[in-house]
Amino acid sequence: MLFLLLCLAQEPVALASVSAPTVLPSDPTCLPGALLRRRQGSTGAVFFPQAAWQAMVGDLDGDGLFDMPPDVDALTEWPPSGSLGFDPTDLAFSTARSGPGFEDGDILRLSPLGGFDVLVSEATFLQAILPASGYFDLDALAKDGQGNLWFSLRDSLGGTVLGDLEDGDILMLDPLTGTVSRPWTESQVQSMVDQALGTSAAFGDVKTLAFDPTSGDLLFGVQSPSSQDATVFSTRGGGEILSGWSESDWGFQSAAELDAFCFLSQPSLPAPVLSVQFPYLTSGVADQFRLRHGTPNGLAKGMVATSFRFQEMPGWGAGFTWLNPSDPWFGFQWRNTLFHRTRFDSSGSLTYRWTPPPPAPWNLGYNLWVQALDVESRSLSAPLVVRIS
């Protein structure tokens, strides 16, 4: 495993989110908000699906339904202190719309306790920019090695400390001083896009920001032309397409636009993707689980718990466990080796049906968290949650 991690660490790995449903060679459905993983030299694949967000976020507004970010439209790596290796809690992100307890201009992180932590509030940006008019919403984000936050806006703002701001400007916030600057104007970004593409069509909006893991150059993505809205551009040399990261390199089978993008500095391995037919289940009804991106003809184990506790597992696919090892169900499985064992087919996929036990007579229902292990590759899926009532 260590040798494989070291080998893959030589190839840049990125995570991204798309703005509308699309298709990849190994994923019939890639939904907005899901995180796609791509290693240079290969096509993209789903890594952290919508169901995983719901499992970790929970029910924020108390309506009985699992919540998730209303689309991830800005993404960067921001590991917490003491992080042992990559997992989704190392990511900072912003959302397309506000939700329970957060604003669409906040920078958020998944909490190991469930839900979100606010790393930088929308109010912090507003205090630095002081706009006289317009609506503030982060549309792209990157954090550099000095802690500066590079960002772009969804909409234009008027009368700020920098004058009028356009949605194609690239801005930088120094969190230590609270000052904001404009390293690249929209017209300068337009010139870089023109040079990279050899055209003069308007690029519309800056959608993503990142840093080149090799050169350190600032990278960006744009909204148009539509044939290039999943392409990664570099500021290097006055504007160029980052080699190996054009829209065609992702392998999208239908039109796709990147809504968020970042490179990872820590080694990251592929993970099997777990999905369920019914996230809300009536007692006594069988549910259908599907696992893909596994080892062809290899063995998988399904694991469940009725409570969660975050624990890092560096190098194990998704990089963490969410199932509480002290949970009675989880302990019973370990003591009696009663994991759900199923073989992947030759394509690395499998489907199985399972009927969860009914709630106790005094209980109206319970949540069941599920994770799967690809035994051969020692790769864990991200979790999902099912509500049984």
C-alpha positions as CSV (number, residue, x, y, z in Angstrom):
1,M,0.0,0.0,0.0
2,L,2.8,2.4,0.9
3,F,4.6,1.7,-2.4
4,L,1.4,2.4,-4.3
5,L,0.8,5.6,-2.4
6,L,4.4,6.8,-3.2
7,C,3.9,5.9,-6.9
8,L,0.6,7.7,-7.2
9,A,1.9,10.7,-5.3
10,Q,4.1,11.4,-8.4
11,E,1.0,12.0,-10.5
12,P,-1.1,15.1,-9.7
13,V,-4.5,14.3,-8.3
14,A,-7.4,16.8,-8.3
15,L,-11.0,16.9,-7.0
16,A,-13.7,18.8,-8.8
17,S,-17.5,19.3,-8.8
18,V,-19.7,19.9,-11.8
19,S,-22.5,22.4,-12.2
20,A,-25.0,20.1,-13.9
21,P,-25.5,16.3,-14.1
22,T,-23.1,14.6,-16.6
23,V,-21.7,11.2,-17.4
24,L,-18.2,9.7,-17.1
25,P,-16.9,6.4,-18.6
26,S,-17.2,4.6,-15.3
27,D,-20.1,6.6,-13.8
28,P,-23.5,6.8,-15.5
29,T,-24.5,9.7,-13.3
30,C,-22.3,12.5,-11.9
31,L,-24.5,14.9,-9.9
32,P,-23.7,18.5,-8.9
33,G,-22.1,18.5,-5.4
34,A,-20.5,15.1,-5.8
35,L,-16.7,15.3,-5.8
36,L,-15.0,13.8,-8.8
37,R,-11.4,12.6,-8.6
38,R,-9.0,12.6,-11.4
39,R,-5.3,11.6,-11.6
40,Q,-3.3,13.1,-14.5
41,G,-3.2,10.6,-17.3
42,S,-6.6,9.0,-16.5
43,T,-10.3,10.0,-16.9
44,G,-12.3,11.3,-13.9
45,A,-14.5,9.3,-11.6
46,V,-16.9,9.9,-8.7
47,F,-15.0,9.8,-5.4
48,F,-17.4,11.5,-2.8
49,P,-21.0,11.2,-3.9
50,Q,-24.0,13.2,-2.7
51,A,-25.0,10.4,-0.4
52,A,-21.7,10.8,1.5
53,W,-22.4,14.5,2.1
54,Q,-25.8,13.5,3.5
55,A,-24.2,10.9,5.8
56,M,-21.8,13.4,7.3
57,V,-23.9,16.5,7.3
58,G,-27.1,15.0,8.7
59,D,-30.4,16.8,9.2
60,L,-29.4,20.5,9.8
61,D,-32.9,22.0,9.7
62,G,-34.8,19.3,11.7
63,D,-37.2,18.4,8.9
64,G,-36.5,14.7,9.0
65,L,-34.5,14.7,5.7
66,F,-30.7,14.4,5.3
67,D,-29.1,17.6,4.1
68,M,-26.2,18.3,1.8
69,P,-24.5,21.4,0.3
70,P,-26.6,23.1,-2.4
71,D,-23.8,22.5,-4.9
72,V,-20.1,23.0,-4.2
73,D,-19.1,26.0,-6.2
74,A,-15.6,26.7,-4.6
75,L,-13.1,24.2,-3.3
76,T,-9.6,24.2,-1.9
77,E,-7.4,22.0,0.3
78,W,-7.2,23.2,3.9
79,P,-6.2,20.4,6.3
80,P,-6.9,20.9,10.0
81,S,-4.0,20.9,12.4
82,G,-2.7,17.4,13.0
83,S,-4.2,15.9,9.9
84,L,-2.6,12.5,9.2
85,G,-3.4,12.1,5.5
86,F,-6.0,13.1,3.0
87,D,-9.7,12.7,3.8
88,P,-12.7,15.0,2.9
89,T,-12.4,16.9,6.2
90,D,-9.2,18.4,4.7
91,L,-11.2,20.3,2.2
92,A,-12.6,23.8,2.5
93,F,-15.5,24.8,0.3
94,S,-18.3,27.2,-0.4
95,T,-21.9,26.5,-1.6
96,A,-24.0,27.9,-4.4
97,R,-26.8,28.9,-2.0
98,S,-27.2,29.6,1.7
99,G,-28.6,26.9,4.0
100,P,-29.3,26.1,7.7
101,G,-26.5,27.7,9.7
102,F,-24.3,28.9,6.8
103,E,-24.2,31.6,4.0
104,D,-23.3,31.1,0.4
105,G,-20.3,33.3,1.0
106,D,-18.9,31.3,3.9
107,I,-15.9,29.0,3.6
108,L,-16.9,25.7,5.3
109,R,-15.4,22.4,6.3
110,L,-17.0,19.1,7.1
111,S,-16.9,18.6,10.9
112,P,-15.7,15.4,12.4
113,L,-18.7,15.7,14.7
114,G,-21.1,16.0,11.8
115,G,-22.4,19.0,10.0
116,F,-20.2,22.0,9.0
117,D,-17.7,24.3,10.6
118,V,-17.4,27.8,9.3
119,L,-13.7,28.6,8.6
120,V,-14.2,32.1,7.2
121,S,-17.5,33.9,7.3
122,E,-19.1,35.8,4.6
123,A,-19.0,38.8,7.0
124,T,-15.2,38.6,7.0
125,F,-15.1,39.1,3.2
126,L,-17.7,41.9,3.3
127,Q,-15.8,43.7,6.0
128,A,-12.7,43.6,3.8
129,I,-14.4,44.6,0.6
130,L,-17.0,47.0,1.9
131,P,-19.3,47.0,-1.2
132,A,-21.8,49.7,-1.6
133,S,-24.0,47.6,-3.9
134,G,-24.4,44.0,-5.2
135,Y,-24.7,40.6,-3.6
136,F,-21.6,38.8,-2.3
137,D,-21.1,35.1,-3.1
138,L,-17.9,33.1,-3.5
139,D,-17.6,31.5,-6.9
140,A,-14.0,30.2,-6.8
141,L,-11.4,29.7,-4.0
142,A,-7.8,28.7,-3.6
143,K,-5.6,28.9,-0.5
144,D,-1.8,29.5,-1.0
145,G,1.1,28.4,1.1
146,Q,1.1,31.7,3.1
147,G,-2.5,31.3,4.1
148,N,-3.8,33.9,1.6
149,L,-7.3,33.3,0.2
150,W,-7.6,33.7,-3.6
151,F,-11.2,34.1,-4.8
152,S,-13.6,35.2,-7.4
153,L,-17.2,36.4,-7.2
154,R,-20.4,35.1,-8.7
155,D,-21.7,38.6,-9.3
156,S,-20.2,42.1,-9.8
157,L,-20.0,44.4,-6.8
158,G,-20.1,48.2,-6.8
159,G,-18.3,50.8,-4.7
160,T,-15.8,48.5,-2.9
161,V,-12.5,49.5,-1.4
162,L,-11.0,48.5,-4.8
163,G,-13.6,50.3,-6.8
164,D,-16.2,48.3,-8.9
165,L,-15.4,44.5,-9.0
166,E,-16.3,42.2,-11.8
167,D,-17.2,38.5,-11.6
168,G,-14.1,37.8,-13.7
169,D,-11.7,39.5,-11.4
170,I,-9.3,37.4,-9.3
171,L,-9.0,38.8,-5.8
172,M,-6.9,37.9,-2.8
173,L,-7.7,38.3,1.0
174,D,-4.9,38.3,3.6
175,P,-6.7,36.9,6.6
176,L,-4.0,38.3,9.0
177,T,-4.4,41.9,8.0
178,G,-8.0,41.7,6.6
179,T,-6.9,43.5,3.5
180,V,-8.1,42.6,0.0
181,S,-6.3,43.1,-3.3
182,R,-6.9,42.4,-7.0
183,P,-4.0,40.6,-8.6
184,W,-5.8,40.1,-11.9
185,T,-8.6,42.1,-13.4
186,E,-11.3,40.6,-15.6
187,S,-9.7,42.2,-18.7
188,Q,-6.3,40.6,-17.8
189,V,-8.0,37.2,-17.3
190,Q,-9.7,37.7,-20.7
191,S,-6.3,38.3,-22.3
192,M,-4.9,35.1,-20.8
193,V,-7.9,33.1,-22.1
194,D,-7.5,34.7,-25.5
195,Q,-3.8,33.8,-25.6
196,A,-4.5,30.2,-24.4
197,L,-7.3,29.5,-26.9
198,G,-6.2,31.7,-29.8
199,T,-9.6,33.4,-29.8
200,S,-11.3,36.6,-28.6
201,A,-14.6,35.3,-27.2
202,A,-15.7,36.5,-23.8
203,F,-15.0,34.0,-21.1
204,G,-18.1,34.9,-19.0
205,D,-17.0,34.3,-15.4
206,V,-14.1,32.8,-13.4
207,K,-15.5,29.5,-12.0
208,T,-12.5,27.8,-10.4
209,L,-9.1,28.7,-8.9
210,A,-6.2,26.4,-7.8
211,F,-2.4,26.3,-7.7
212,D,-0.3,24.2,-10.0
213,P,1.3,21.5,-7.7
214,T,4.4,21.5,-9.9
215,S,5.2,25.1,-10.7
216,G,3.1,26.9,-8.2
217,D,1.4,29.0,-10.9
218,L,-2.2,30.2,-10.3
219,L,-4.7,28.1,-12.3
220,F,-8.3,29.0,-13.2
221,G,-11.4,27.8,-15.0
222,V,-13.9,29.8,-17.0
223,Q,-17.6,29.6,-17.9
224,S,-17.3,29.8,-21.6
225,P,-16.7,28.8,-24.4
226,S,-18.7,25.7,-23.5
227,S,-16.1,23.5,-25.1
228,Q,-13.6,24.7,-22.6
229,D,-15.6,25.2,-19.4
230,A,-14.1,22.1,-17.8
231,T,-10.6,23.1,-18.9
232,V,-7.9,24.2,-16.4
233,F,-6.0,27.3,-17.5
234,S,-2.7,28.5,-16.2
235,T,-1.5,32.1,-15.7
236,R,1.9,31.0,-16.7
237,G,3.5,32.8,-19.7
238,G,0.5,35.1,-20.0
239,G,-2.1,32.3,-20.3
240,E,-2.1,28.7,-21.4
241,I,-4.0,25.5,-21.0
242,L,-2.5,23.3,-18.3
243,S,-1.1,20.3,-20.1
244,G,-3.2,17.1,-19.4
245,W,-6.1,19.1,-17.9
246,S,-8.2,20.1,-20.9
247,E,-12.0,19.4,-20.9
248,S,-11.5,16.3,-23.2
249,D,-9.0,14.8,-20.7
250,W,-11.8,14.3,-18.1
251,G,-13.6,11.9,-20.4
252,F,-17.0,13.5,-20.0
253,Q,-19.6,11.7,-22.1
254,S,-22.0,14.7,-22.1
255,A,-21.6,18.5,-21.6
256,A,-19.9,19.4,-18.3
257,E,-18.8,22.6,-16.6
258,L,-16.5,22.5,-13.6
259,D,-18.0,24.4,-10.7
260,A,-15.1,23.8,-8.3
261,F,-11.6,22.4,-8.6
262,C,-8.5,21.8,-6.5
263,F,-5.3,19.8,-6.6
264,L,-4.3,17.7,-3.6
265,S,-0.9,18.0,-1.9
266,Q,-1.3,14.7,0.0
267,P,-1.4,11.2,-1.6
268,S,-5.0,10.0,-2.5
269,L,-6.1,6.7,-3.7
270,P,-9.3,5.8,-5.6
271,A,-12.2,4.7,-3.5
272,P,-15.2,2.4,-4.2
273,V,-18.5,4.3,-4.4
274,L,-21.4,3.1,-2.4
275,S,-25.0,3.9,-3.2
276,V,-28.5,2.9,-2.0
277,Q,-31.8,2.7,-3.7
278,F,-33.9,4.0,-0.7
279,P,-32.3,6.4,1.8
280,Y,-35.6,6.4,3.7
281,L,-36.9,2.9,4.4
282,T,-40.0,1.4,5.9
283,S,-39.4,-1.3,8.5
284,G,-39.2,-4.8,7.0
285,V,-38.5,-3.7,3.5
286,A,-35.3,-4.8,1.7
287,D,-33.0,-2.1,0.4
288,Q,-30.6,-2.4,-2.6
289,F,-27.0,-1.4,-2.2
290,R,-24.6,-0.9,-5.1
291,L,-20.8,-0.7,-5.0
292,R,-18.7,0.3,-8.0
293,H,-15.0,1.1,-8.7
294,G,-13.9,-2.0,-6.8
295,T,-11.3,-4.7,-7.5
296,P,-12.7,-6.9,-10.4
297,N,-13.8,-10.3,-9.0
298,G,-12.5,-9.2,-5.5
299,L,-14.3,-9.5,-2.2
300,A,-16.2,-6.6,-0.5
301,K,-17.5,-6.3,3.0
302,G,-20.5,-4.2,4.0
303,M,-20.4,-2.7,7.5
304,V,-23.1,-0.9,9.5
305,A,-23.5,1.1,12.7
306,T,-26.3,3.1,14.3
307,S,-23.9,5.8,15.5
308,F,-20.9,7.6,14.0
309,R,-17.5,8.6,15.1
310,F,-14.9,10.0,12.7
311,Q,-11.5,8.3,12.6
312,E,-8.7,9.0,10.0
313,M,-7.5,6.0,7.9
314,P,-4.7,7.4,5.7
315,G,-4.4,5.5,2.4
316,W,-7.6,3.6,2.8
317,G,-9.6,4.9,-0.2
318,A,-11.9,7.6,1.2
319,G,-9.3,8.0,4.0
320,F,-11.5,7.7,7.1
321,T,-14.1,5.6,8.9
322,W,-17.4,7.1,10.0
323,L,-18.8,4.1,11.8
324,N,-18.5,4.2,15.6
325,P,-16.3,1.3,16.7
326,S,-18.1,1.4,20.1
327,D,-21.5,1.0,18.4
328,P,-23.2,-2.3,19.5
329,W,-24.1,-3.2,15.9
330,F,-20.5,-2.6,14.7
331,G,-19.0,-4.5,17.6
332,F,-21.4,-7.5,17.0
333,Q,-20.3,-7.7,13.4
334,W,-16.6,-7.8,14.4
335,R,-17.1,-10.3,17.2
336,N,-19.1,-12.7,15.0
337,T,-17.6,-11.9,11.6
338,L,-21.1,-11.2,10.3
339,F,-20.1,-8.6,7.7
340,H,-22.1,-8.7,4.5
341,R,-19.6,-10.3,2.1
342,T,-20.2,-10.0,-1.7
343,R,-18.0,-10.5,-4.8
344,F,-17.4,-7.8,-7.3
345,D,-18.1,-8.7,-10.9
346,S,-15.4,-8.5,-13.6
347,S,-16.1,-4.8,-14.0
348,G,-15.6,-4.1,-10.3
349,S,-19.3,-3.6,-9.5
350,L,-21.7,-5.4,-7.3
351,T,-25.3,-5.2,-6.1
352,Y,-26.9,-6.8,-3.0
353,R,-30.2,-6.6,-1.1
354,W,-30.5,-6.4,2.7
355,T,-33.3,-6.0,5.1
356,P,-32.3,-3.9,8.1
357,P,-33.9,-4.9,11.5
358,P,-37.0,-3.0,12.5
359,P,-36.8,-0.3,15.2
360,A,-37.4,-1.3,18.8
361,P,-41.1,-1.0,19.9
362,W,-40.3,2.2,21.9
363,N,-38.3,3.8,19.0
364,L,-40.0,5.6,16.1
365,G,-37.0,5.0,13.9
366,Y,-33.2,5.1,13.7
367,N,-30.4,6.0,11.4
368,L,-28.1,3.3,9.9
369,W,-24.7,4.4,8.7
370,V,-23.1,2.1,6.1
371,Q,-19.6,1.8,4.7
372,A,-18.0,-0.8,2.5
373,L,-14.5,-2.2,2.2
374,D,-12.8,-3.5,-0.9
375,V,-10.8,-6.2,0.8
376,E,-8.2,-6.8,-1.9
377,S,-7.2,-3.1,-2.2
378,R,-7.9,-2.2,1.4
379,S,-10.0,0.7,0.1
380,L,-12.9,2.1,2.1
381,S,-15.9,3.8,0.5
382,A,-17.3,7.0,1.8
383,P,-20.3,6.4,4.1
384,L,-24.0,6.7,3.4
385,V,-27.0,6.8,5.8
386,V,-30.4,5.2,5.7
387,R,-33.3,6.2,7.9
388,I,-35.4,3.2,9.0
389,S,-38.9,3.9,10.4
